[in-house]
Amino acid sequence: MKQKIDPKKFGLPATTRIEHTGSTHFIIVIDRKSRIIMNDGEKILDKAAKIKASVPDAVVTVSTTAPVCSKTKRFLEEQNVRVESV
């Protein structure tokens, strides 16, 4: 069961959508139409790092409706941030 989490708990902007699906599994939800490029990937990685700083053994996934650049997807997965298309 997905539960919405207040992003301020992790020191993130209020516009960030975070869902919690288990004791240590967090999903960053991005709902937009424009492509996610490397610049966005670096911002996503910063958000994931803040979550992992608060919950050391956290698993972070990005769930998005937008297409993701293959280079960005590879970059995030190398940093242990999974990318899912909705």
Secondary structure, DSSP 8 states (H G I E B T S, - for coil): --EEE-GGGGT--TT-EEEE-SSSEEEEEE--SS-B-HHHHHHHHHHHHHHHHHSTT-EEEEEESS-B-HHHHHHHHHTTEEEEE-
